[in-house]
Amino acid sequence: MRRVPLRLKIAAFAATLVAVAVGLLALFTVILPWRAKIASQESLARRLAQTAVSAMGVEVRADGAHFDPSRVHDLVTNSSRTGVEIVYALLFDEGGNLDAAASSVNAEILERISRPMVQLYLRDRDKCLQLFGSGVTQPGIRRLRMHLAVPESKGAIGRLDLGLSTLSIDAEMRRTLWRDAIVLFGTMVLAVFAAFLFAQRIARPLGELSRAMGRLQQGDFEVRSDEAQQLNDEVGDISRAFNAMADGLKERERLRGTLGRYVSGAVAERILEESDDLKLPGETRRVTVMFLDVRGFTTMSERLSPPEVVALLNEYFDIVVDRVQEHGGTVNKFIGDAAMCIWGAPRQIDHPEQAAVRCALEIQEAVAKLSAVRSGRGHTSLAFGVGINAGEVVAGNLGAAKRLEYTVIGDAVNLAQRLESQARAGEVLVSESVFEKLAGTVDAVPREPVKLKGKSQPVRLWEIRRMKAAEAA
């Protein structure tokens, strides 16, 4: 479909309205009054003709009806005195034959209407009458037909055709039309010009706004509508709203492209501080990793509906997320009914081992309280097993260009997961590297070394019972 500029549409609409208004004005001020005058003239002529016919003294003979020519002549000659100008009166018998002797023409009025016709009338009266009687339309003459009848006759005895002059009415209409046409044409020109200027004023900022929207649709989030927002009207409101929307889309697009690839608030903060949202390359870091998992989850999930399982896990994981964030850690990911939390990446913190152990003990304490409350109400409760390890890992973005995840990988992560698998409900197990950092600050019970997957030698474990009083304070 061909594109039509908005300013032309507005101008065309305004011009159409003006044209309709001009047409209606001409109809009611010129055309209808002119038709009313014509109708009034015809009505008056009809009454005059009926009066004249009744006084004509029609004589019906064997060869047809005969009219008194003097009566018809008087009707035509004296019509001007009554306000109606009759140019001619033609009488036809019942067979439609013109009675030239009884017909009459007002040469004086006919001369004002058509000089050639009056000359023809003076040269050849019968031919002129035949021309009028043929029904040929003459400018300035309006034909009025009347059927004649007398009481003694069973049907029509003939027809009377009157030619009424419309010179004065037409002249008045032309004067009115010319006057109104000049005024209305000037008004229309000014109205269209004003409409075009007004349309230009409206369309220019709207056009700018339309172009800005097109650029925004193509992904240009820097585009702004500067001119239109200066207007103090609805267009200005739309422009300001567009600019606000563009700012929001720009920020949302940036966050969607960055934060949508991450799940941790700490990682998001680190990304937002970077000039390049993807500037988190792989790096070697010493971190503390904590894994926790629900004990007996498979059996429990068989007894509950899926919505109930989700609601139950969400209630317990709220505790995990809150405690991890309070102690400077990051919930890196949820793996079904398990969670992986890290300290030391992407931000470095002081004493990550102590923070992780303290967090794990608080989680176990809070989970035990929640489980007691739920059990007292007859609801299903959960318990976590926790494993913590510290060591060097590779930290950074992992995945594909369209979907990245900030995470840590390495033997230290695997060992933490193995420790969690050895922990019973409510227990916190730590590796030797973590215990060495906490010696003297925790109450711990050594476990028998266990053979873990991926390790050639048995691994020593410690169960952390509590933080010592001084450290806790």
N, C-alpha and C positions, 0 to 999 in steps of 0.2 A: 504494500500500500504506500502511495506517495506521501511523504512527510510534509505537513503544512505547518509553518511557524505559528506559534500561539498568538503573536501580535496580529497576524492576518486574520485568524479566527475571531478574535475579539473585535477587530475593526469591521469584519464582514457581518458579524452578529449585530453590532451597533448600527451599521448602515442598513441592514435589513429592517431593524426596528424603526429607523427613521423613515425608510421607504414605505413601510406599512402605515405608519402614522400619517405620512403625506397622502397616501392613497385614500385612507379613510376620511381625512379632512377634505380632500377634493370631492369624494363621494357625497359627503353630507352638506358641503357648502356650495357645490357647483352642480353636480350631475343630478342629484335628486331634486333640487329646486327647479332645474331646467325641465326635467320630466314632468314635474308637477304643473309647471306653467303650460307645457304642451297639452297635458291632459285637461287642464282648465279651458284652454282655447278650444279643444275639440268638443268639450261638453257644451260650451256656449254656442259654437257653430252648429252643433246638432240641434239645440233647442231652436235656434233661429231658422234652420232649415225645416224643422217640423212645423213651425209656425207658418213659414212661407208655403210649404206644400199643402197645408190644410186650406190655404186661401188661394191656391192656384186655379181652382175650378177645373179639375181634371174631367175630361169628357171621354167616356168609354164608347167606342164605336165598333163596328163590325171588324174593321181592320186594326183595332188595338186602341190603346189609351193615347189621348192627345192632351198636351199641356199648353198653358197660356204662356207664350214666350215673354211677355211683358213682366209677368210675375217673377220669373227666373232672373230676368235682367235687373229688376229692382232689388232682388236679394243680393246679387253680386255687387251692384253699384253702391248701395247704401250700407254695406256690411261694415265699412270703416267707422261709421258713426256709433256702432255698438261695441267697438273695441276689438272686433275680429275682422281681419283682412282676408276676404275670400277672393282668390285669384281667378278661379273659374268654377262654373257649375255645369256639369254634364248630365244630361238626361238620357237614360236608356230605357227602351220598352221591355216587355216581359221576355222577348226573344234575345235580349242583349244587344240590340241594334241601337247605335247612337242616333239620337234625334238632334241633328245639327241646328235645325231651325229654333228649337226650344232651348238650346244650350247657350251659355253666355260666358264671356271672358272680360275681366277688368284689366284693360290695356295699361292703365296708369300704374297699377300695382305690379303687373307683369314686367313693365319696363324697368322697375327698380330691381327686380329679381334677375331678369335675363333679357338683355337687349336683343340678341339674335332671335329669341322666341317671340318677342313682340313684333319684330320686323317680319317674321314668318307669318304671324297672325294678321298683320296688315296686308301682306301680299296675298296670302292664301288662307283664308279663315278656316275652311273645311279641313285642310291638311293639318293645320295647327290643332284643331279640335280632335282629329283622329290620332294625332301624336299624344295628346294628353290622355285620350281615352284608351290608348294601348297599354297604359299602366307603367310607362317608362318613368323612373324616378327622376325628378328634377330637383337640383339643389335649391334649398330655400322654400320648397313647397312640400307640405305634408298632405297626403291623400286621405280623405275620409269618405267611406262608402256607407250609403243608407238605402235600404230596400223600401219601396213605396207600395202602399196598399190603400184601397178605399173600402168603406163598409159594404158597398154593393157588390164588390168583387170577392170571389171565393179564395183568391190567392193574390200573390204579388202582381202588380201591374207594371213594375219597372224598377229602376234603380237610379239614385241620385249620387253622383260623385262630386265631392267638393274638394278643391285644392286650397289649402290654408297656407297663408304666408307665415313663415317662421323667421323672417328677416330680423325683426326687432328682438325676438327671444334669442336667436342665434348670436346676434351681435352682442347682446348683453352677456351671454354665456362666454363668448370669446374674450370680451373685456375682463370678465371675472377670472376666466382661466389664465389669461396672460398675467394679470396682476398677481393671482395666487401662485402661478407657476414661478414667477420671478422670485417672489418672497420665499416660497417653499424650496426652490432650487438653492437659493443662497443659504437658507437654513440648513438644508441637507448637506451642502458642501462644508459649512462650518461644523456641523455635527459629525460628519465623517472625519474631518481633519482633527477635531477634538478627540473623537473616539480612537483615532490612530495614535495620537500622542499619548492618550491615557493607556491604550493597549501596550504601547512601547514602554511606558513607565512600569507597567505591571509585568510585561513579558521579559524585560531585560534582567531583573533580579531572579525571576523564575527560570529563565534560560541559564543563567549562571548556576543556579541551584541544581538544575537538571544535569548540566555538564559535570558538576561536582559529584552528584550521585552516580553518574556513569563511571567516573574515575574511581569512586569508592567501591562500586560493584566489581571493578576489575582488580581490586586489591590495593589501591593507592590510599593508605590510611593517613597520609600527610595532607590530603586535600582539605580545604576549608572554603566556606562561602563568606567572603569578607564584605562584599558590597551590600548584599541583601540584608545582612544582620544589622546594618545601620538604620534600617527602616523601622519606624515605630508603628507597625501594623501587623496584620496576620502573617504577611510574607516575611517580615522581620522575625516574628516568633518562630516560623518554620525554619528559617535560616539558623537562628540561634540553637534551636532544638537539633538541627542537622549537625552543627558543629559539635554540640555536646555528644551526640550519637557517634560521630566520627572519632572523638576522643575516647569514648567508651569502647568502641570497636577496636581501636588501635591497641588500647591496653588489654582488652580481652583476647585479641588475637595473639599478642605477645605472651600473655599468661597461658593461653591455650597451647601455644606452640612450645612453651617451656615447662610450666608446672604440670601440664597434662601428661608429661612423661615421668613425673616423679610422684611419690606418695608421702614424702616426709616434709614437715615444715622446715626443719633445719636445712635440708637439701634445697628447698625452694628459696630460702633466704640467701644461701650461698650463691645460687644461680642468679638471683636478682641483683646481686652485688657485682656480678661480672659484666663487662661490656659486651662480651660474646656469650649468649645463653648456653652454648654448647661447649664452653671452655672448661670442661672438667675431665681432663685426660687421665688415663690410668697412672697411678702413683703408688709407691710402696709406703705403707703406713703401719705403725704399731697401734692396734686397736684392741678393744675388749669386746667380745661378742657374747651375747646371751641368747640362748634358745629356751623357749618354754613351750610346753605341750600339755594338752588336756589328757588326764589319765582316765581310761575307761570310756573314751569318747565313742568308740564303735558300738559298744553295748548300749550306751545311753541314746545314741542317735536312732537305734532301731525301735526304741519305745516312744519316740517323739515324732511329731509331724515336722516337715521341713521348716514352716514358719516358726515353730516353737524352737527348733534347733538354732536358727539364725538369731532369734531374739535372745536366747540364753547365752550364746557366744558373744553377742554384742554387749550384753550387760557385764560380762566378766572382762572383755577386752577393753571396756571403758576404763577399768582400773589399771590395766597394763599401760595404756596410752598416757593416762594422767601421770602415773608414777615415773615412767621413762622420761617424759618431758620435764618433770620437776627436777630430775637428777642429771639433766644435760645430755641425755641420750637421744637416739633416733630409732623410731620403729621403722626398720628398713622394709619389712614386708610381712604380710600374713600368708601363711601356707596352710589353708584349711583350718584346723583347730590348733595350729602352732603359730608362733611369732618369732621373728628374728630381730633383735635389737643390737645396736652397736654404739660404742663410745669411742670418740677419737676421730671420727670421719662423718661428714666432710669437715667438721671443725675440731680443732685440737682442744682438749680440756685437761685440766689438772687432775691427777689421780683418777684415771678412768676405771681402774680395777675396784677401788673403794666405792666409787659412784655406782658401778654396776651391781656389786654385792649388796650395798645398802638398798638399792632399788629392788633387787630380787627379794630381800627379806621383807620389805614393806608390801610388795605385791602378795607374798604368801600370807602375810598377816591380814591384809585387807580381804583376800579371797576367802580365808578361813572365816572371817566375820560374816561376809556375805553368804557363804554356804550355810552357816549356822542359822542365819535369819531365814533363808529359803527352806532349809530342812524343817525348821520350826513351823513353817506355814504349809508343810507337806509338798513343797515344790522340789524339782530336781536341782541338785547342786553339783558343782564341778571342783576339781582340784588340779593344780599344775605341778609338773615336774620341771625343774630349772637346771640348766647346765651353762657354766660360764668358763670361757677360756680367753687368754690374751696372747697376742703374737703378731708377727708381721703378715700383712695381707696386701693384695693389690686392690686399690679402691678407685672407682671411676665409673664412667658411663658404659653400660653393657647392653647390647641389643642390636637393633637396626636403625637406619637413618630415620625411619618414620615412627619408631617406638623404642625409646631408650629407658633404661632404669639405672639409677645410681645404686651401686651395691658394692660389696666386698667379697672377694673370693680368695681361697688359699687353704692351706692345711690347718691354720688356726681356726677357720670357720668350720671346717669338717669336724675337728676335734670337739668344738663346743656342741655341735649337734650330737656327737656320740655320747658326750657326758650327759646331755639332756635325756637321752634314751635310757641311761642307767639310773636316773633319779626317780624315786618313788613319789607318790602324791605328797605334796607339801615340802619336799626336800629341795635344797639348793646345793648342787655339787659344783666344785671348782677344780681346775687343773692345778698342777704344781706351780706353774708360772704365776697364776693369780694368787695362790696362797702365799708365795714368797713375798709379794707386795703387801700382803695384809697381816703378816706374822706379828703377833702382839696386839693386834687391834680387833681380832675376832675370836669367838669361841668356836673351834672347829674340831671335828672328829675325823681321824684318818680312816679311809676304807682300804680294804684289800686291793692291791693292784689288779686291774682287769685287762683282759686282752680285748682290744677294740679293733674294729675293721679298719684296715689301712695302716695299722701299727704293727711293727715286727716284735716289739717288746711290750710287756704289760705296762699300763699307764696308772700312775698313782693318783688317787682321788681324795678330796676332802669334802666332808659335809659341813657346811657353815650353819651353825645353830643360831648365833646372834652376834651383833656387834658388842664389843665391851663397853662398859658404862661410860668411860672417859671419851671414847671415840663417838659413841652415840650422842653424848652431850655436845 
